[in-house]
Amino acid sequence: MLRKWMIGVAAGAIALAGATVTKEARAENVLKMGSLAPSQSPWAQVLNVWKRAVKERTNGEVKIRFYWNGTQGDEANMVEKVNTGQLHGVMVTAVGLSKIHKPILSLQMPGVFKSWAKLDHARSALLPDFESGANAKGFTIIGWGDVGKMHWYSKGYAINGPSSLAGKKPYVWSSDNIHTTLFGAIPGVTPVPLGVPEVLPALNSNRVDAAHTPALTCGALQWISRFDNMVVDSHAYMIGAVAMSKSVLEGLPEDQRKVVKETGQMAANELTTRIRGEDDAALKRQKGKLTARNLTPAENAEWEALYAKVRKRLGDNRVFSPDLISRVERLGR
């Protein structure tokens, strides 16, 4: 699939010849982009094709430099670095996007979507508001990409109903309002707030014994080797996007800006297709290696009831407006 897309990018360079910069004496522009993704991950493979396409179609006048593996910090740190000019863009999940425009994180509320198609429908309907909100904060969303369906993973015990987490130590992303609220709604849970780069050491030292994350992410970040149990059912989807500094983009000559945006959109579209397939494949592999179980109807009902309570609390606590929560819920039906 990636090879086919690379051929498509090359063809696009010819078909969109008007978007290729002319050779003039212009200064080289280096766009610095941060990501938590490992340098050999599917996300990096796709985005590196984007990097090459931009260099080729601008005659080397624009280059993208990626900083992988969270070397520029967690997502909140990277967003702040864009604000201060240390980075020019980021590839982040909805948690990072919430630091740009918090309502985007509402798409990751659990118990809302039953399929990618439903999420796509909701995202499409909310896109004008989300992109306008990001724009008002000085960011341009180049394109949307996904991360995967979220599953429960645990170490030394099985997760069934919410009460099975009582007395346990699940990892919670310190910037994630949704999971902070979720764990706060389960009596007896002691979540451990961490940045993503801190999770693997915490698993190694037994500070953490559970996580709610996509299969592909769990594998790419090497967390999977520390877990022995997983839940096959999924009640939430993790999304992401490529976002860049609006002022940096506008500072590029128009032809260069057009190349960056058009090829970036192509890369985001490829991420959506490829990551969903690779996430499914990762789940299939993990089901053969871990103790994987499907929830019973009664257990699923417990989780659904908890997720409904969490969404209400998110509205009550003004993390998201109650109107937005209701709208997302309606779009997910």
N, C-alpha and C positions, 0 to 999 in steps of 0.2 A: 504493500500500500504506500509506504513512504517513497520507494523508488518511483512508483507511478506518479505520485504527487510532485516529485522533483522534476520529472519530465514535463508535467503540467505547468510548473513555474517557468521553465525554460520557454515553453510554447507561449505562455502569457507575456513573456518579455518581448516576443515578436509581435503578438497580436495587439499589445498595448504599447507599441513603440512610442506613441506620443507621451507616455508617462516616463520614458527613460530620459535621463538628464543629458543635455548636450555637453560636449567637452569645452569647458571654459576654464580660465584660471580662477578657481574658487578654493577657499580654505576647506580642508578636510574636517568633517564633522564626525565625532565619535559619540555614539549614544550608549550610555552605560545603563545596563539593565540588571536588576537583581531577582533572584528566585531561590526558593527553598529546594527546588528539584535537584536531585543528584545529576552530575554531569553526563552520566551514561543512561539516564532514564528516557522513556518515550517522549516526555515533554521536551527534554533537551534535544533529542534527535530531530523533532519537528522544528523547534525554534532555531536550531542551527542551520536548517535549510533556509529559513527566513533570513537569517543573518547573511548567508551567501547570496541569496537573491537580491538583497538590498545593495550589497557591495557591487555585484555585477551590473545591476541596472542603473547605478549611479556612477559607473566608471570609477569606483573606488573612492568617490568623494564623501560618501556616508558609510560608516562602518558601525556595526553593533557589537558591543563587548558585553558578554554575559558573565555574571558572577553567580555561580551555581552553589549548591550545598549549603545555603544559608550563610555564606561567608560575609554577607553584608548585614547579618542579624536576622531576627525574626521578621514576620511580615509588617508588624507595626513599626519596627525600626526602619525597614526599607521604605515604607511610605513616607516616613518623616524625612528620610534622606532625599527623597524626591522633592519634598517641600523646601529643603535647604539647598538643593542644587548639587548634592553629592552623587546622586543617581538621577537618571533622566526618565526611568520607567521601571515597571515591575511586572512580573508574572505572578499573580497572587490568587489565593482562594477567596471565597466570600468573606472570610474573617479579615483578610487584609483589605478587601474592598470596603468593608464596613468602617475602616479608618478614613476612607475617602468620603463615602456616603452610606451611612449606617443602614438605611432601608434595604440595600441590596442583600444583606445577610438574611432577610426574611425568607428568601427562597430556600434556605437550609433549615427552616423550622421542621421538626420531625412530625410524621403522621399526616402530612398534607398531600404528597404526591405518590401515586401508585405506579407511575411509569415515567420514562424520560420524555415521552410525548406530552404528558400533562405538564411537566416542568417547562418544556420548550414553549408550550402554549402560554403559560403564565409569564415567563421571561419576555416573550415577544410582546405581550400586552403591557408589561410594566417598563419595557425598554426606554421609551421616551422620557419617563420620569427619572429612571436610574441614570441614564446618560446625561440628562440635563443637570441632575444633582451633582454628578462627578465633575461636570464641566464648570459648575459654579465654584467648586473647590480647587480649580486649577488643573484638572486632569482630563485627558481625552481617553476614552475606552476604545482601543484599537480593534479589539474583537474579543468574543467570549469563548472560553474553553471549559471543559468539565474535568472533574477529578475522579468521580466514581460514586457508586452506591455505598452507603455506610453500613458496616456490620459491627457487632459486638465481638471483641476478642478478649480472652482472659487467660490467666496463668495460675494453674493449680486448682481451678474450680470451674464449673459450668454456669453460664448465665442463662436463666430461663425468664422468670418474671422480674420486675424491678426490685423486689425485696431481696433477690439473690446478691445484689450489690451492697447490702447492708454490712458494715464492718470491713468493707474492701477499700482499695486505694486506686480508683480509676484516674487515669490522666485526664486533665482538662486543660485545653489551650487557654493560657492566661488572658488572651484577648477575645475569647469566644463567649459572648453574652448568653448564647442559647444553651450551651452545655453547662455553664455555670449555674444558670437557672434550673436546668434539668436535674443536676445532681443535688441542688438545694431542695428539690421537691421529693427526694427519696430519703426517708428517715434512716439515720445511721451511716450514711455514706461520708467518707472522708476523701474528697477529690484532691488531687495533687496538681496545683497550677504550675505549668511549665511552658517554655517556648519549645517549638518543634525540635530544634537541635539538642535539647536537653533530655528528650524522651528516652533515647536508646541507653544512655548511661543510667537513667533512673530505672529502666527495666533490668539492666544488668545488676544493679544493687538492690533490687526488690523494693524500691521506694514506690513503684507503680506496679499494679497487677492486672490492669484492664485498660482498654481503649475502645472508642467508637470511631471507626475510620474506614475508608474504602480499602478493598482488597489490594488494589494496585499500589496505593500509597504505603500500606502496611508492608508489602514486599519490597518496594523500592527503597524505603528507609531502613530496611533490615530489622524491623520490629517483629516480623512474623516468626523469626527463629526463637523468640523469647516467649511465645504464646503456645499453649497446647489445646485450647478450646476456642470455638467460634460459633456464632449464630448465623445460619444461612439467610434467614429473613432480613430484609432491609426496610427501614421506615423513613429514611432520609437520604438526600442526595447532596454531594459536595460539588460546588461549582467554582469557576474561576474566570479570570480574564487577564488580558494584557492591557495595562494602563500606562499612559505616558504623560509627562508634563506638558500641559497645554502650551505654555510659553516656549518651551524648547521646540515643540513641533512647529509652532507659528514662526519661530526664528529661522527655520530652514527655508531655502528658496522653494517656491511653489512646486516645481517639478520634483525636487527631492522629497518634499512632504507627501506628494501624491504617491510616490513609489513606496515610502515607508508604510503609509496607511493601507494601500491596496494589497501589498504583499503580506502585511501583518494580518489583514482580514482573511486572506487565503490560509495563512498558518493557523489562525484560530479555528477556521472551519475544519481544517484537517485534524486539529487536536480533538474537536468534538467527536468526529467519527472514529479516529484511531483509539482514543483513550477509553471510550465506552467498550469497544471490542476487547482491548487489552485488560480492562478491569474485569470483564466477564471471564476471560481466560485465566486471570490470576485467581479468581474465586474458585474456578474449577480445580486448579492445581492445589490450592490450599485445603479444599474439601477432602482431598486424598491424603493429606499429611497430618491434619489436625483432627481432633474429635469435633466433628461438625454436626450440629443438630438443628432441626426445624422446630420452631415454636408450635405449641399446641394452640388450638383456637382460643382456649381460656387465657393462655399466656399472652397471645397477641392482643386480646381484649384488654388485658391489664396495661400493656404498653400504650395502646391507643388512648386509654383513659388518662394515663400519665401525661402523654403528649398534649392532649387537649388542655389539661391543667397548666402545663408549661406555657402553652401559647397564650392562655388567659393571663398568666403572671407576667409574661413579656409585655402585654398590653397594659396591665395594671401598673407595672413599674416604668412604663413609658420608654422601654427599650425600642419598641415600635409603636406607632399609633394604632389604637384598636381598629380604626378604619382600614389601615393597611393590612392588618392581620386578617380581617374579614374578607378583604378583597383577594388576598392570596389563597385563603381557604376556598372561596367560591371558584377561583380559577383552577384549583386542584381537583374539583369534583368531576 
